[in-house]
Structure formats: C-alpha cells, structure tokens
Amino acid sequence: MKLTKRFALTTAGLAAGAALLGATTGYATPSDPAPGPVKAPAALKVPDGNKLTGVYAARGTQTYTCTDGAWKLLEPAATLADGRGRTVALHSRGPVWVSTVDGSAVNAAAIATSPKTGTIPELLLQATATRGTGVFGGVSYIQRLNTTGGVVPAGACTGTDQVGVQYTATYAFYKPAK
C-alpha cells in the first residue's frame, strides 16, 4: 500500500466527515451544557469512580485494506462534533482523538465489545495515554455507541486494495471523579 494512497483516503475520510456534519470549528465555552447520561449495553459499563465529561457525534470513514486476501481494518478517520454541531475533535489511527479546540489528545485500546447487526460493534475503550489538560486531558474511558455503517466489505480482495466505508457513532468520554 502506497503511503500517498493511504494519506488520500484518510484525508478524504476526514473531509467527508466534516462535510457531512456541516460543522465549523468552534470552541467549547463554560455555557455548554453538561453531558447527559448515555445508554450503553451492560458489557460496556464504565467502572465506578469515573464521570461523563463529553459526548460527541462522529461521522467518518473506516478504511479497510486487503491483507492475505481478506479485508482488515487499517484506520478510522472521523470528525467529532458537539451538541451545537461545532467540530471539536478528529479521530484517527491509534486509535487517537485530538481536540481541535485545545490540542489535548487521548489514545485508547478496546477492552470490551458489544456486537450489533449490520454495523461496526459498540466498544468500551480504556485510555493508554493522554496529552494536555484540555478536553481529553486525563480521560480514562471512552465508549463508542450508536454505531451505524462502517462494516468490513463482504468477499475476498486482492493485492493491496483499500476501501473506505462511511460510519457514524457517538463517543462518550469519561474522567476519574474527584
């Protein structure tokens, strides 16, 4: 897989996500409402001692690459928006979420999954690293909920083919309660 093609797919995925959202970059303000509770399967329950700090709608692309004749996830590329439709973060390979508001970031790894028919599974992810003190600084857990689309293509593949599949999700972010 050539780096140029992968970059083009990732860039296209982020651009498509931003276009679908119709959002412009904005800044979180103290007047933003506190996030309400989210509905999640029991398998994706965040451990006690953590509080919900942000809930964002995501639109983007799951990019799959052909590996040994089968499709494998290469990377996500999504734009996250707040309740007002303002872009607040970008999501990409790692997985990592980077705030467009303050530059803070969180990397995470999936620790639980909840399959859904016809879409990518819902996930519980645990932070593996954070950067900065802003929106994502100190994040401990992330839930990927309300997923649509993004499913791995059916059938075999050849060579180094790649395909992007659009998806949407809700990402809920948690930090340790003080």
Phi, psi and omega in degrees: 000126180280140181302322181299316180294317179297318178297318180297318179294317179296313179299317179297321179296316179293319179295318179297318179298316179294319180294318179296324179285332184064027187262157171241156180294133180224179180237138177292141180235161179301340180278353177299134182293150176295143181295139176277170180296152177247151177265126181221149175300152180305325181296342183250020180295133177281136181303149175305152180095006178236146180237146178291128182239346179193142176228125186226140176277137181238142172225136180182210186225136168262118181262127180248145179235150180279123179227116180054041176079008180227149178283132177231143178296127175266307183190152169268157172213109184218157174249132179254139181234151177278184182296344178264002180085010180274134176295127181237347182198160172241142181240133181208189184304141180154302350288151179222146174239128181238126179288130173275355180272313187225003177080356178294159183210158175220133170257150181209165177229140180293134177239348177205151181224150177226102183298149175225137180292131174078010180206168175295152183290158170280152186224154163245125180242146176249135180298138175251340178194148173227160179223136176085178183243007184273220186310315184257357176297127177079007178300136181253323182219154177224137172248134170256114187232170174052043184286145170221141176071201176074007186288141178305138179300148178279152175087175182279168178222171180226156175061226181243034180305151173224149177215141176255134180238122182293146177213162171228157178197167170246129177252127178248128184249140183232148173232158177302136176289144182263000000 
